[in-house]
C-alpha cells in the first residue's frame, strides 16, 4: 500500500499544498513506487479522485487511494492495482475525517545514470503529469 512520509504530515499544517512520496504498488499504473505527489490538503473530494488518507487501523500511516464511492460514514477507497490489496475491501469505509487531501499532480524524479540526451528528453516529456479523476471507479467497485 502506498505510504507517505511523516514530513508530509508536518507540512500539512502550514500550507494548503504539499509534497509526498509514494512507496508500494497499490496505485499502479496511475502511480509508481518513488513518484512524488502534489497534494492539496483539505480539498473537496469527489468520486474518482486520488486522495491521501490516514489508514483507519493505523492512523500514523498515510496512504494514497482512489475515492470510489461515497457511503454512509465516509468513503469507499480502492487502489488502482486490484491485486495489491490494502484498500476498503480490507478495512471498509474510511471516515470522512481521515481523508486529508486530494492529489493533483505526480512527478517522477530523474533516475541515476539517466544522462543521455534521449533519456533526458523522455524523462522531461513524462516526468510531470496531472493525476486525473477516474469516474469509472464506482463501476469497477461493482465489478469486484
BAMAR-199581 format. One record per atom (N, C-alpha, C, CB): atom name; residue in three letters; x, z, y; residue number from 1. Coordinates in steps of 0.001 Angstrom, whole numbers, plus 524288, in hexadecimal, padded with zeros to 5 digits. Atoms other than C-alpha are relative to their C-alpha. Glycine has a CB too. Layout:
- CA,ALA,X,Z,Y,NUM .
...
REM end
This chain:
- N,UNK,80359,80000,7FB79,1 .
- CA,UNK,80000,80000,80000,1 .
- C,UNK,80383,80000,804C1,1 .
- CB,UNK,7FC33,804BF,80000,1 .
- N,UNK,7FCAE,7FFF8,7FB68,2 .
- CA,UNK,805C5,7FCBF,80D2C,2 .
- C,UNK,7FF9B,8053C,802C5,2 .
- CB,UNK,7FE86,7FB8D,803B6,2 .
- N,UNK,80003,7FB37,7FCED,3 .
- CA,UNK,809D1,80927,813D3,3 .
- C,UNK,8030E,7FEFA,804ED,3 .
- CB,UNK,80253,804B1,7FCE8,3 .
- N,UNK,7FD99,800BF,7FAF0,4 .
- CA,UNK,80E5A,80A8D,821B1,4 .
- C,UNK,80346,804BB,80159,4 .
- CB,UNK,7FBDE,7FF04,80435,4 .
- N,UNK,7FC5B,7FBD4,7FEBB,5 .
- CA,UNK,8191E,812A6,827AC,5 .
- C,UNK,7FD83,80427,80378,5 .
- CB,UNK,804C9,7FDC4,802A6,5 .
- N,UNK,801EB,7FBC3,7FCB6,6 .
- CA,UNK,816FD,81FAC,82E85,6 .
- C,UNK,800FB,7FEF7,805C8,6 .
- CB,UNK,8028C,8051B,7FE6C,6 .
- N,UNK,7FF29,80178,7FA8D,7 .
- CA,UNK,81CBE,819D2,83B0C,7 .
- C,UNK,7FB20,7FD5A,80224,7 .
- CB,UNK,804CB,7FC5E,8008B,7 .
- N,UNK,804DE,8028A,7FE80,8 .
- CA,UNK,8103B,811E5,83B4F,8 .
- C,UNK,7FC30,8040C,80213,8 .
- CB,UNK,7FD9B,7FD06,7FB58,8 .
- N,UNK,803B5,7FBE3,7FE84,9 .
- CA,UNK,80837,81E6C,83C41,9 .
- C,UNK,8018D,80289,80527,9 .
- CB,UNK,7FFA8,80429,7FBB5,9 .
- N,UNK,7FE4F,7FD8E,7FB21,10 .
- CA,UNK,8107A,82444,84725,10 .
- C,UNK,7FEE8,7FC7E,804AF,10 .
- CB,UNK,805D0,8014F,7FFC0,10 .
- N,UNK,800DF,803A2,7FBB1,11 .
- CA,UNK,80F44,8180F,84F9F,11 .
- C,UNK,7FA47,7FF45,8014C,11 .
- CB,UNK,8025F,7FAD2,7FEBD,11 .
- N,UNK,8059D,800D0,7FF57,12 .
- CA,UNK,8007B,817AA,84DF2,12 .
- C,UNK,7FDC1,80336,80477,12 .
- CB,UNK,7FD2B,80152,7FB00,12 .
- N,UNK,80229,7FC8E,7FBFE,13 .
- CA,UNK,7FE22,822F1,85748,13 .
- C,UNK,8014D,7FE24,80588,13 .
- CB,UNK,80207,80585,7FF37,13 .
- N,UNK,7FE2E,80179,7FAD7,14 .
- CA,UNK,8055A,81C86,862A3,14 .
- C,UNK,7FDD8,7FAB7,801C9,14 .
- CB,UNK,805E1,7FFDF,8000F,14 .
- N,UNK,80166,80555,7FE83,15 .
- CA,UNK,801DF,80E02,86282,15 .
- C,UNK,7FB6B,7FDF7,7FCC7,15 .
- CB,UNK,804B2,7FC63,7FF5E,15 .
- N,UNK,80456,80236,802FF,16 .
- CA,UNK,7F5CD,80634,85E88,16 .
- C,UNK,801D5,7FC1C,7FBD9,16 .
- CB,UNK,7FC2C,7FD57,803AA,16 .
- N,UNK,7FDC7,8038D,803E0,17 .
- CA,UNK,7FE89,7FC91,85721,17 .
- C,UNK,804ED,8025E,7FDCD,17 .
- CB,UNK,80121,7FA97,80262,17 .
- N,UNK,7FB4D,7FE0E,80278,18 .
- CA,UNK,8092B,7FFBE,84D7F,18 .
- C,UNK,801C8,7FC55,7FBC0,18 .
- CB,UNK,7FF1F,8056A,7FDCF,18 .
- N,UNK,7FDC4,8031E,80435,19 .
- CA,UNK,811B2,7FA26,842D1,19 .
- C,UNK,80015,8032D,7FAFB,19 .
- CB,UNK,8058F,7FE22,8016C,19 .
- N,UNK,7FFC7,7FD7A,8051D,20 .
- CA,UNK,811A6,7FD25,83452,20 .
- C,UNK,802A3,7FC43,7FC3B,20 .
- CB,UNK,7FA6E,80190,7FE04,20 .
- N,UNK,7FD74,8032D,803FC,21 .
- CA,UNK,81904,7F857,8285B,21 .
- C,UNK,7FD14,8008D,7FAD9,21 .
- CB,UNK,805CB,80198,7FF58,21 .
- N,UNK,802DC,80018,804F1,22 .
- CA,UNK,81261,7F477,81B8F,22 .
- C,UNK,803C6,800DD,7FB7F,22 .
- CB,UNK,7FD09,7FAC7,7FF50,22 .
- N,UNK,7FD2F,7FF82,804F7,23 .
- CA,UNK,81771,7F93C,80E70,23 .
- C,UNK,7FBFD,7FF8A,7FBA6,23 .
- CB,UNK,8031B,80554,7FFA2,23 .
- N,UNK,8037E,800A1,80479,24 .
- CA,UNK,81116,7F4F0,801CD,24 .
- C,UNK,7FD27,7FAD2,7FFF6,24 .
- CB,UNK,7FC1B,80453,7FFE8,24 .
- N,UNK,8024F,8052C,800C4,25 .
- CA,UNK,80986,7E93F,7FC7E,25 .
- C,UNK,7FA19,7FF98,8008C,25 .
- CB,UNK,8016A,7FE25,7FADA,25 .
- N,UNK,805B4,80037,80071,26 .
- CA,UNK,7FB1B,7ECA8,7FE32,26 .
- C,UNK,7FD55,7FC51,803D4,26 .
- CB,UNK,7FDD6,8054E,800BB,26 .
- N,UNK,8026B,803A2,7FC46,27 .
- CA,UNK,7F8C1,7E389,809C9,27 .
- C,UNK,8022F,7FA7A,7FF8F,27 .
- CB,UNK,800C3,801FB,80588,27 .
- N,UNK,7FE15,80551,800FC,28 .
- CA,UNK,7FFC0,7D794,80434,28 .
- C,UNK,7FB4E,7FC90,7FEE8,28 .
- CB,UNK,803FE,7FFD7,7FB55,28 .
- N,UNK,7FC33,8032B,7FD1E,29 .
- CA,UNK,7FE54,7CC5C,8080C,29 .
- C,UNK,7FFD6,800BB,805EB,29 .
- CB,UNK,7FF22,7FA5F,7FEC6,29 .
- N,UNK,80068,7FF5D,7FA54,30 .
- CA,UNK,7FA0B,7D0B5,815C2,30 .
- C,UNK,804C2,802B5,8023F,30 .
- CB,UNK,7FB1F,8030D,80164,30 .
- N,UNK,7FB7B,7FCFE,7FE3B,31 .
- CA,UNK,804F8,7DAB0,81751,31 .
- C,UNK,803CF,8009A,7FB79,31 .
- CB,UNK,7FE52,80572,80225,31 .
- N,UNK,7FBE3,7FF6D,803E6,32 .
- CA,UNK,811E3,7DB7B,8100F,32 .
- C,UNK,802F5,8051A,800F4,32 .
- CB,UNK,803CA,7FB43,80025,32 .
- N,UNK,7FC97,7FB73,7FF83,33 .
- CA,UNK,81ACC,7E702,80D6B,33 .
- C,UNK,80417,7FEDC,8043A,33 .
- CB,UNK,802AE,8015A,7FAA2,33 .
- N,UNK,7FC36,800AD,7FBCE,34 .
- CA,UNK,82345,7E8A8,81991,34 .
- C,UNK,7FDC9,7FDB0,804F9,34 .
- CB,UNK,8044B,7FCAB,7FE2A,34 .
- N,UNK,8026A,8020D,7FB3A,35 .
- CA,UNK,819D8,7E252,8232E,35 .
- C,UNK,7FF62,8045E,803FA,35 .
- CB,UNK,7FAA3,7FD77,7FECD,35 .
- N,UNK,8010E,7FC60,7FBBA,36 .
- CA,UNK,8189B,7E8E9,83055,36 .
- C,UNK,7FAAD,7FEA7,80239,36 .
- CB,UNK,80458,7FFBF,80451,36 .
- N,UNK,80550,800C4,7FE0C,37 .
- CA,UNK,80B1B,7EAB9,83638,37 .
- C,UNK,7FF86,801DE,8059C,37 .
- CB,UNK,7FC0C,802DD,7FC8B,37 .
- N,UNK,80192,7FE2B,7FAD2,38 .
- CA,UNK,805C0,7EBC6,843FA,38 .
- C,UNK,7FA73,8020D,7FF56,38 .
- CB,UNK,80057,7FB7C,80455,38 .
- N,UNK,804EE,7FD45,80103,39 .
- CA,UNK,7FA94,7F5A7,84358,39 .
- C,UNK,7FDB5,801DE,8052A,39 .
- CB,UNK,800D3,804AE,7FC31,39 .
- N,UNK,802C3,7FDC1,7FB89,40 .
- CA,UNK,7F068,7F8FB,84D9B,40 .
- C,UNK,7FD3D,804E9,7FE1F,40 .
- CB,UNK,7FC07,7FC02,80274,40 .
- N,UNK,80243,7FB00,8019A,41 .
- CA,UNK,7ED3A,80763,84BE6,41 .
- C,UNK,7FAB1,800B5,80283,41 .
- CB,UNK,803A0,80492,80173,41 .
- N,UNK,8052B,7FEE1,7FDFC,42 .
- CA,UNK,7DEF7,80AF9,84D6A,42 .
- C,UNK,7FC9E,7FB36,800F9,42 .
- CB,UNK,8007E,802F6,804E0,42 .
- N,UNK,80309,804CE,7FF23,43 .
- CA,UNK,7DA31,7FCD7,84D7A,43 .
- C,UNK,7FB00,80013,7FCC2,43 .
- CB,UNK,8034A,7FB1F,7FEA1,43 .
- N,UNK,804E8,80087,802E2,44 .
- CA,UNK,7CC5D,7F9A0,84947,44 .
- C,UNK,800F4,7FC9C,7FB31,44 .
- CB,UNK,7FB9E,7FD9A,80384,44 .
- N,UNK,7FF18,802AD,804FB,45 .
- CA,UNK,7CC61,7F556,83B04,45 .
- C,UNK,7FB16,7FD16,7FE6D,45 .
- CB,UNK,801A3,803EC,7FBAA,45 .
- N,UNK,80449,80322,8021C,46 .
- CA,UNK,7C3F8,7EA84,83576,46 .
- C,UNK,80155,7FE63,7FA75,46 .
- CB,UNK,7FEEE,7FB22,80374,46 .
- N,UNK,7FF2D,801CD,8055D,47 .
- CA,UNK,7C22D,7E56B,827B0,47 .
- C,UNK,80402,7FB9D,80007,47 .
- CB,UNK,7FACA,7FE24,7FD7B,47 .
- N,UNK,7FBF1,803F5,80083,48 .
- CA,UNK,7CE0F,7DD78,823B5,48 .
- C,UNK,80508,8014F,802C4,48 .
- CB,UNK,7FE0D,7FAFD,801FB,48 .
- N,UNK,7FB42,7FE8F,7FD25,49 .
- CA,UNK,7D7D1,7E410,82CE4,49 .
- C,UNK,803DA,802C3,7FC69,49 .
- CB,UNK,7FEA9,80381,804B0,49 .
- N,UNK,7FBE3,7FD06,8029A,50 .
- CA,UNK,7E4D2,7E8FD,827B4,50 .
- C,UNK,800D8,804E0,80346,50 .
- CB,UNK,8053A,7FCB8,7FF60,50 .
- N,UNK,7FFE0,7FB08,7FD38,51 .
- CA,UNK,7E597,7F767,82B38,51 .
- C,UNK,80436,8039C,7FDE0,51 .
- CB,UNK,7FAB9,802A7,7FFAD,51 .
- N,UNK,7FC87,7FBC0,80190,52 .
- CA,UNK,7EEE2,802EF,82AD5,52 .
- C,UNK,7FC9F,804D9,7FF7C,52 .
- CB,UNK,8049B,800D8,8040B,52 .
- N,UNK,80324,7FB5B,800F7,53 .
- CA,UNK,7E913,80F42,82509,53 .
- C,UNK,8032C,8043A,7FD56,53 .
- CB,UNK,7FB43,7FEA7,7FCB7,53 .
- N,UNK,7FDB3,7FBB3,80303,54 .
- CA,UNK,7EC8B,81C76,81F92,54 .
- C,UNK,7FDD0,7FFB2,7FA7B,54 .
- CB,UNK,7FED1,8057C,80293,54 .
- N,UNK,801CB,7FFD5,80567,55 .
- CA,UNK,7EBE5,81D22,810D8,55 .
- C,UNK,7FC4C,804A3,7FF72,55 .
- CB,UNK,804B4,8006B,7FC15,55 .
- N,UNK,803D7,7FBC2,80047,56 .
- CA,UNK,7DFB1,8253E,80DC3,56 .
- C,UNK,801CE,804DC,7FD07,56 .
- CB,UNK,7FB28,7FE00,7FD85,56 .
- N,UNK,7FE4F,7FB83,80321,57 .
- CA,UNK,7E6A2,82DF9,803C6,57 .
- C,UNK,80565,801F6,80182,57 .
- CB,UNK,7FFF7,7FE96,7FA4A,57 .
- N,UNK,7FAAB,7FEA5,7FE76,58 .
- CA,UNK,7F433,82E48,809DC,58 .
- C,UNK,80093,7FE95,805BE,58 .
- CB,UNK,80435,7FD1B,7FC86,58 .
- N,UNK,800B9,80189,7FA99,59 .
- CA,UNK,7F1EA,82E81,81871,59 .
- C,UNK,804FE,7FFA1,80330,59 .
- CB,UNK,7FC76,803B2,80287,59 .
- N,UNK,7FB15,800F4,7FD4B,60 .
- CA,UNK,80045,82EB3,81C30,60 .
- C,UNK,80209,7FA7C,7FEEB,60 .
- CB,UNK,80415,8040E,7FE5F,60 .
- N,UNK,7FE86,80554,80163,61 .
- CA,UNK,80117,820EE,8165F,61 .
- C,UNK,7FC88,7FC21,802E9,61 .
- CB,UNK,7FF98,7FF24,7FA08,61 .
- N,UNK,802E9,80419,7FD49,62 .
- CA,UNK,7FD22,81569,81EF4,62 .
- C,UNK,80045,7FB0A,7FCBE,62 .
- CB,UNK,80234,7FF0E,805A0,62 .
- N,UNK,80047,804CC,8031B,63 .
- CA,UNK,7F8B6,808F6,8180E,63 .
- C,UNK,7FD63,7FBB3,8032D,63 .
- CB,UNK,7FCFE,800F1,7FAD5,63 .
- N,UNK,80272,80480,7FD76,64 .
- CA,UNK,7F466,7FB60,81C04,64 .
- C,UNK,7FCAF,7FD26,7FBF1,64 .
- CB,UNK,80436,7FC40,80273,64 .
- N,UNK,803C6,8028F,80381,65 .
- CA,UNK,7E861,7F4FB,815E0,65 .
- C,UNK,7FC5C,7FC9A,80345,65 .
- CB,UNK,7FCCD,80421,7FCC4,65 .
- N,UNK,803EA,80330,7FD60,66 .
- CA,UNK,7DD70,7EB83,81923,66 .
- C,UNK,7FAC2,802D8,7FFD0,66 .
- CB,UNK,7FF97,7FA7E,7FD70,66 .
- N,UNK,80535,7FD99,7FFB4,67 .
- CA,UNK,7D06C,7F13C,81DB7,67 .
- C,UNK,7FC20,7FC24,7FDA4,67 .
- CB,UNK,7FE76,80173,805D4,67 .
- N,UNK,8034C,803B3,802E0,68 .
- CA,UNK,7C749,7EADC,813DE,68 .
- C,UNK,7FA3B,800A4,80123,68 .
- CB,UNK,800E5,80098,7FA41,68 .
- N,UNK,80596,7FF1E,7FF65,69 .
- CA,UNK,7BA45,7F14C,81659,69 .
- C,UNK,7FF0F,80541,80295,69 .
- CB,UNK,7FD34,7FFBA,7FAB1,69 .
- N,UNK,801A7,7FB1D,7FD94,70 .
- CA,UNK,7B3D9,7FB8B,81EC7,70 .
- C,UNK,7FC12,80298,7FC67,70 .
- CB,UNK,7FDA0,7FF10,8058D,70 .
- N,UNK,80385,7FD10,8036E,71 .
- CA,UNK,7AD37,8060C,81686,71 .
- C,UNK,7FEB1,80535,80281,71 .
- CB,UNK,80278,800D5,7FA8A,71 .
- N,UNK,8012E,7FAAD,7FE38,72 .
- CA,UNK,7A6EB,81340,8186C,72 .
- C,UNK,804E7,80347,7FF69,72 .
- CB,UNK,7FB56,80273,7FCDC,72 .
- N,UNK,7FB7D,7FC8D,80035,73 .
- CA,UNK,7B1EB,81C74,81BC3,73 .
- C,UNK,80526,7FD6F,8015C,73 .
- CB,UNK,80067,80245,7FAC7,73 .
- N,UNK,7FB0B,8025E,7FE84,74 .
- CA,UNK,7BC20,81265,81FAA,74 .
- C,UNK,800AC,7FA5A,7FE5E,74 .
- CB,UNK,80448,80311,7FDC9,74 .
- N,UNK,7FE8B,8055E,80151,75 .
- CA,UNK,7C316,80619,81B58,75 .
- C,UNK,801B0,7FF7D,7FA57,75 .
- CB,UNK,80459,7FE21,8038D,75 .
- N,UNK,7FE07,80184,80527,76 .
- CA,UNK,7C539,7FFCF,80E25,76 .
- C,UNK,80494,7FC56,80121,76 .
- CB,UNK,7FB93,7FD45,7FC6D,76 .
- N,UNK,7FB4F,8030C,7FED2,77 .
- CA,UNK,7D331,7FA8F,80ED2,77 .
- C,UNK,80259,7FDD6,7FB00,77 .
- CB,UNK,8040C,8035B,802ED,77 .
- N,UNK,7FD9F,80298,8047C,78 .
- CA,UNK,7DA1A,7F11B,805C1,78 .
- C,UNK,8054E,7FDD0,8017B,78 .
- CB,UNK,7FC72,7FBA1,7FDEE,78 .
- N,UNK,7FB24,802DA,7FF58,79 .
- CA,UNK,7E7BE,7EBE4,80402,79 .
- C,UNK,7FF07,7FA45,7FECE,79 .
- CB,UNK,8045A,80241,7FC74,79 .
- N,UNK,800B0,80592,80103,80 .
- CA,UNK,7E913,7DD1C,80439,80 .
- C,UNK,801FF,7FE7E,7FA9D,80 .
- CB,UNK,802C7,7FCCC,80426,80 .
- N,UNK,7FDFD,800E3,8053F,81 .
- CA,UNK,7F087,7DDDC,7F74D,81 .
- C,UNK,7FCCD,80362,7FC3B,81 .
- CB,UNK,80605,8014D,7FFA7,81 .
- N,UNK,8039C,7FD1D,80364,82 .
- CA,UNK,7E601,7E1B4,7ED73,82 .
- C,UNK,802C5,802C0,7FB81,82 .
- CB,UNK,7FBE8,7FC54,7FDD5,82 .
- N,UNK,7FD32,7FDB9,80470,83 .
- CA,UNK,7F051,7E507,7E329,83 .
- C,UNK,80344,804C0,80178,83 .
- CB,UNK,80377,7FBF2,7FD8F,83 .
- N,UNK,7FCA8,7FBB4,7FE4E,84 .
- CA,UNK,7F790,7EF2D,7EB59,84 .
- C,UNK,7FD35,8053E,80026,84 .
- CB,UNK,8022E,7FED3,8054C,84 .
- N,UNK,802E5,7FB12,7FFD1,85 .
- CA,UNK,7ECBC,7F971,7EC71,85 .
- C,UNK,8010D,8030A,804F5,85 .
- CB,UNK,8015A,80353,7FB57,85 .
- N,UNK,7FF1F,7FC9C,7FB83,86 .
- CA,UNK,7ED46,804E0,7F5CF,86 .
- C,UNK,7FC58,7FF04,80489,86 .
- CB,UNK,8056F,7FF69,801D2,86 .
- N,UNK,803CC,800EB,7FBDD,87 .
- CA,UNK,7E0D7,801D8,7FD43,87 .
- C,UNK,7FAF9,802EE,7FEBD,87 .
- CB,UNK,7FEEE,7FA15,800AF,87 .
- N,UNK,804E2,7FD29,800CB,88 .
- CA,UNK,7D291,8062F,7FD8D,88 .
- C,UNK,7FDFE,7FFCB,7FA6F,88 .
- CB,UNK,7FBEE,7FDE8,8038F,88 .
- N,UNK,80183,80000,80581,89 .
- CA,UNK,7D0E2,8024B,7EF64,89 .
- C,UNK,80258,804B7,7FD2F,89 .
- CB,UNK,801BD,7FAE5,7FD56,89 .
- N,UNK,7FD95,7FB48,8022D,90 .
- CA,UNK,7D9C1,80E07,7ECA5,90 .
- C,UNK,7FE0A,804FD,8029A,90 .
- CB,UNK,805E2,7FFAE,80089,90 .
- N,UNK,8014C,7FB20,7FD48,91 .
- CA,UNK,7D5CE,817CE,7F731,91 .
- C,UNK,7FADC,7FFE9,802FC,91 .
- CB,UNK,8043F,8014E,803B0,91 .
- N,UNK,80538,80023,7FDA1,92 .
- CA,UNK,7C872,8136F,7FC22,92 .
- C,UNK,8000A,7FEC1,805CC,92 .
- CB,UNK,7FD56,8051F,7FF30,92 .
- N,UNK,800AC,8011B,7FA76,93 .
- CA,UNK,7C388,81247,80A04,93 .
- C,UNK,803B2,8035F,80340,93 .
- CB,UNK,7FA4C,800EE,801A9,93 .
- N,UNK,7FC67,7FD45,7FC79,94 .
- CA,UNK,7CD43,815F1,814AD,94 .
- C,UNK,7FCF3,801B8,804D1,94 .
- CB,UNK,804C0,7FC6F,80191,94 .
- N,UNK,802CC,7FE29,7FB58,95 .
- CA,UNK,7C764,81E92,81F62,95 .
- C,UNK,801FA,7FD5B,804F8,95 .
- CB,UNK,8008B,805EA,80083,95 .
- N,UNK,7FED5,802B6,7FB14,96 .
- CA,UNK,7C6F8,8183E,82CD4,96 .
- C,UNK,8049D,8026C,802E9,96 .
- CB,UNK,7FB36,80009,80382,96 .
- N,UNK,7FBD3,7FD6C,7FD09,97 .
- CA,UNK,7D02B,8226A,832BB,97 .
- C,UNK,8056C,7FF22,7FDAC,97 .
- CB,UNK,7FEEE,805C8,80053,97 .
- N,UNK,7FAEC,80121,80262,98 .
- CA,UNK,7DAFF,81E8A,8292C,98 .
- C,UNK,801E7,7FA79,80128,98 .
- CB,UNK,7FFB3,800CC,7FA27,98 .
- N,UNK,7FE70,8054F,7FE74,99 .
- CA,UNK,7DB19,81061,82DEC,99 .
- C,UNK,80242,80066,80580,99 .
- CB,UNK,7FB38,7FC01,7FFC8,99 .
- N,UNK,7FD34,7FEE8,7FB27,100 .
- CA,UNK,7E53E,810D8,838C1,100 .
- C,UNK,80080,7FB5B,803AC,100 .
- CB,UNK,80548,801F7,7FEC0,100 .
- N,UNK,7FF2B,80476,7FC96,101 .
- CA,UNK,7E6D6,802FC,83DC6,101 .
- C,UNK,7FF91,7FAD3,7FD31,101 .
- CB,UNK,80537,80064,80288,101 .
- N,UNK,8009A,80557,801E8,102 .
- CA,UNK,7E627,7F457,83C28,102 .
- C,UNK,80533,7FD1B,8009B,102 .
- CB,UNK,7FB8C,7FD1D,802FD,102 .
- N,UNK,7FB2D,80318,7FFE7,103 .
- CA,UNK,7F19A,7EB4A,838E2,103 .
- C,UNK,7FED5,7FAC1,8029C,103 .
- CB,UNK,8023F,7FF30,7FA55,103 .
- N,UNK,800B8,804F5,7FD2D,104 .
- CA,UNK,7F2EC,7DFAB,84237,104 .
- C,UNK,803FB,7FBE1,7FE70,104 .
- CB,UNK,80055,800ED,805D4,104 .
- N,UNK,7FBE0,803B9,80138,105 .
- CA,UNK,7FFF9,7D959,83ECF,105 .
- C,UNK,80383,8022E,7FBC1,105 .
- CB,UNK,80334,7FEAD,804E4,105 .
- N,UNK,7FBC9,7FE7A,80389,106 .
- CA,UNK,80A2C,7D96E,8343B,106 .
- C,UNK,804B6,7FCAE,8015E,106 .
- CB,UNK,7FE68,7FF51,7FA18,106 .
- N,UNK,7FB3D,80308,7FF48,107 .
- CA,UNK,81833,7D552,835CD,107 .
- C,UNK,803E4,80196,7FBD8,107 .
- CB,UNK,80250,800CC,8058B,107 .
- N,UNK,7FC2D,7FF24,80425,108 .
- CA,UNK,822EF,7D3FE,82BD2,108 .
- C,UNK,8056C,80023,80269,108 .
- CB,UNK,7FFA2,7FBB0,7FBBA,108 .
- N,UNK,7FAB8,7FFB4,7FDCF,109 .
- CA,UNK,83098,7D878,82F3C,109 .
- C,UNK,80385,7FBCD,7FD9A,109 .
- CB,UNK,8025D,8057B,7FF14,109 .
- N,UNK,7FC21,803C2,801D7,110 .
- CA,UNK,83C00,7CF13,82DD2,110 .
- C,UNK,8030C,8026A,7FB80,110 .
- CB,UNK,803BC,7FE53,8047C,110 .
- N,UNK,7FD30,7FE04,8048F,111 .
- CA,UNK,8424E,7D0AD,82071,111 .
- C,UNK,805DA,7FF52,800BB,111 .
- CB,UNK,7FE30,7FD36,7FAFE,111 .
- N,UNK,7FA50,8007E,7FFD7,112 .
- CA,UNK,850CF,7D2E0,81EDD,112 .
- C,UNK,80191,7FAD9,7FD77,112 .
- CB,UNK,802B2,804B2,7FD34,112 .
- N,UNK,7FE20,804EA,80228,113 .
- CA,UNK,85808,7C64F,81C75,113 .
- C,UNK,7FCBF,7FB4F,80191,113 .
- CB,UNK,8002A,8005B,7FA3C,113 .
- N,UNK,8036F,80444,7FE50,114 .
- CA,UNK,84D51,7BE24,822B9,114 .
- C,UNK,8024A,7FDC4,80512,114 .
- CB,UNK,7FA27,801F5,800D1,114 .
- N,UNK,7FD17,801B9,7FB6E,115 .
- CA,UNK,856C0,7B72D,82BD5,115 .
- C,UNK,7FFF8,7FA16,800D8,115 .
- CB,UNK,8057B,801D5,7FF91,115 .
- N,UNK,7FFDD,805AA,7FF50,116 .
- CA,UNK,85596,7A883,8296B,116 .
- C,UNK,7FBC1,7FE60,803E7,116 .
- CB,UNK,7FF3F,7FD25,7FAAA,116 .
- N,UNK,803F7,801BD,7FC3A,117 .
- CA,UNK,84E21,7A0DF,833DB,117 .
- C,UNK,7FAAD,7FF00,7FD7D,117 .
- CB,UNK,801D8,7FB12,802B7,117 .
- N,UNK,804F3,800FD,802B1,118 .
- CA,UNK,843C4,79CD3,829F3,118 .
- C,UNK,7FD41,80521,7FEB8,118 .
- CB,UNK,800EC,7FCD3,7FAF9,118 .
- N,UNK,80241,7FAE9,8014E,119 .
- CA,UNK,841B7,7AAD4,82559,119 .
- C,UNK,7FDF9,802C1,804E4,119 .
- CB,UNK,80410,80370,7FD38,119 .
- N,UNK,801B1,7FD93,7FB1C,120 .
- CA,UNK,840E7,7AFBB,8335F,120 .
- C,UNK,7FB1B,7FD5F,80227,120 .
- CB,UNK,80463,7FFC6,8040E,120 .
- N,UNK,804A5,802D3,7FE27,121 .
- CA,UNK,83713,7A51C,836F2,121 .
- C,UNK,7FB37,8017C,7FCC6,121 .
- CB,UNK,800E5,7FA0A,7FFC0,121 .
- N,UNK,80463,7FE63,8035D,122 .
- CA,UNK,82E8D,7A899,82B25,122 .
- C,UNK,7FE39,80580,80153,122 .
- CB,UNK,8018D,7FFB3,7FA33,122 .
- N,UNK,80159,7FA9F,7FE9F,123 .
- CA,UNK,82F36,7B6F6,82EA3,123 .
- C,UNK,7FD1C,8001B,80539,123 .
- CB,UNK,804F7,80374,80042,123 .
- N,UNK,8026B,7FFF8,7FAD5,124 .
- CA,UNK,82BDC,7B446,83CF5,124 .
- C,UNK,7FA6D,7FDE1,7FFCD,124 .
- CB,UNK,80346,7FCCD,803D6,124 .
- N,UNK,80531,80250,8006B,125 .
- CA,UNK,8202A,7AC00,83912,125 .
- C,UNK,7FC10,803B3,7FD7F,125 .
- CB,UNK,80045,7FAFD,7FCE6,125 .
- N,UNK,803AB,7FCC0,802E2,126 .
- CA,UNK,81A42,7B5FD,82FC8,126 .
- C,UNK,800A1,805D1,8009B,126 .
- CB,UNK,8005F,7FEC3,7FA8B,126 .
- N,UNK,7FED3,7FA6A,7FFA1,127 .
- CA,UNK,81F8F,7C327,83423,127 .
- C,UNK,7FB8C,80337,8023A,127 .
- CB,UNK,804C1,800CD,80349,127 .
- N,UNK,8043D,7FD0D,7FD84,128 .
- CA,UNK,81421,7C742,83CB0,128 .
- C,UNK,7FAE6,7FCFD,7FF61,128 .
- CB,UNK,80132,80104,805E5,128 .
- N,UNK,8052A,80256,800C0,129 .
- CA,UNK,805FC,7C493,8394B,129 .
- C,UNK,7FBD2,8040B,80125,129 .
- CB,UNK,7FF61,7FDD5,7FA62,129 .
- N,UNK,80457,7FC4B,7FF72,130 .
- CA,UNK,7F901,7CA9A,83CF9,130 .
- C,UNK,7FDDC,80166,7FA9E,130 .
- CB,UNK,7FB9A,7FDB1,80381,130 .
- N,UNK,8029E,7FE59,804D3,131 .
- CA,UNK,7F264,7D261,83236,131 .
- C,UNK,7FA31,7FF45,800FD,131 .
- CB,UNK,8015F,805E7,7FE70,131 .
- N,UNK,8055E,8017D,7FF02,132 .
- CA,UNK,7E50C,7CC2A,831C2,132 .
- C,UNK,7FC26,8031F,7FCB4,132 .
- CB,UNK,7FF4E,7FA42,7FEFF,132 .
- N,UNK,80435,7FD8C,802F6,133 .
- CA,UNK,7D85F,7D267,82D9D,133 .
- C,UNK,7FE46,7FC47,7FBC2,133 .
- CB,UNK,7FB58,80181,80395,133 .
- N,UNK,801F2,80320,8045B,134 .
- CA,UNK,7D37A,7CDB0,82086,134 .
- C,UNK,7FA60,80192,7FF1D,134 .
- CB,UNK,8035E,800C6,7FAED,134 .
- N,UNK,80591,7FEB1,80065,135 .
- CA,UNK,7C4B2,7CD6C,82118,135 .
- C,UNK,7FDF1,7FF8C,7FA74,135 .
- CB,UNK,7FCD8,7FC83,8038E,135 .
- N,UNK,801BE,8006D,80569,136 .
- CA,UNK,7C402,7CA65,81287,136 .
- C,UNK,8013F,804E1,7FCD7,136 .
- CB,UNK,8027B,7FB4B,7FD72,136 .
- N,UNK,7FE62,7FB45,802CB,137 .
- CA,UNK,7C8EA,7D80C,80F0E,137 .
- C,UNK,7FB6C,80280,7FD16,137 .
- CB,UNK,80262,803F3,803D4,137 .
- N,UNK,80472,7FD8A,802A8,138 .
- CA,UNK,7BB50,7DD29,80BDB,138 .
- C,UNK,7FE30,7FCB9,7FB67,138 .
- CB,UNK,7FB78,800D7,803D2,138 .
- N,UNK,80157,80342,8048C,139 .
- CA,UNK,7B8E1,7D173,802F0,139 .
- C,UNK,803B8,8012C,7FB81,139 .
- CB,UNK,80036,7FA18,8016B,139 .
- N,UNK,7FC34,7FEA7,8041E,140 .
- CA,UNK,7C566,7D4BB,7FB8F,140 .
- C,UNK,7FE9A,80537,7FD8F,140 .
- CB,UNK,805A0,80030,80238,140 .
- N,UNK,80183,7FADF,801F7,141 .
- CA,UNK,7C0A2,7E2C1,7FA55,141 .
- C,UNK,7FBA9,7FF7E,7FBFA,141 .
- CB,UNK,7FE44,8038D,8047D,141 .
- N,UNK,8044C,800A4,803B4,142 .
- CA,UNK,7B40F,7DE6D,7F3D4,142 .
- C,UNK,801BC,7FD2C,7FB10,142 .
- CB,UNK,7FB89,7FD09,8028C,142 .
- N,UNK,7FE30,802ED,8048C,143 .
- CA,UNK,7BBC3,7D596,7EAA9,143 .
- C,UNK,80313,8036E,7FC3C,143 .
- CB,UNK,80357,7FB6B,801BB,143 .
- N,UNK,7FCD7,7FC94,8035F,144 .
- CA,UNK,7C3D8,7E0F5,7E546,144 .
- C,UNK,7FCB0,802FF,7FC35,144 .
- CB,UNK,80329,803C7,8033D,144 .
REM end
